[in-house]
Amino acid sequence: MAFADYEVVISRDAMTVYGFLMDGMNNSLWRSGVRSISLRSGIRGEKGAVYQQTLTGPGGRPIAADFKITEARPGAEVRFAVVAGPARPTGGYYLSTEGKTTRLRFALEYHPKGLQKLMNGMIQKTMETEVAQLEELKTVIESRSAA
């Protein structure tokens, strides 16, 4: 199993951060590997929405990484599952209010099967890089005008 998590404190309220995370179309604003993203089904920004996403994979090749929002607790939690592509991790964003700021934790978990188990070290490093992009999310959200 591979697991990675990362945490930041964002100078915005939890509902602002939650709203940004619930809209998967925002992924391209803070995740460097996102080549394209669009709403495939469901309602944008709501539980059950499925986003079609293409990422930059090994050697710069495009790979599918479509995901579905599986859980949504306003101001507290957003969970998702990757539903297309070679790797299908699950993950979540966990929010807690700290005064006028929000502590945000991003966690990813993946259970490789078959030959993918041989690549566990590379998978682990990729996941650690992915969750560390929360620093960019923090920058993007804080650069927007406070509501």
Secondary structure, 3 states (H helix, E strand, C coil): CEEEEEEEEECCCHHHHHHHHHCHHHHHHHCCCEEEEEEEECCCCCCCCEEEEEEECHHHCEEECCEEEEEEECCCEEEEEECCCCCCCEEEEEEEEECCEEEEEEEEEECCCHHHHHHHHHHHHHHHHHHHCHHHHHHHHHHCCCC
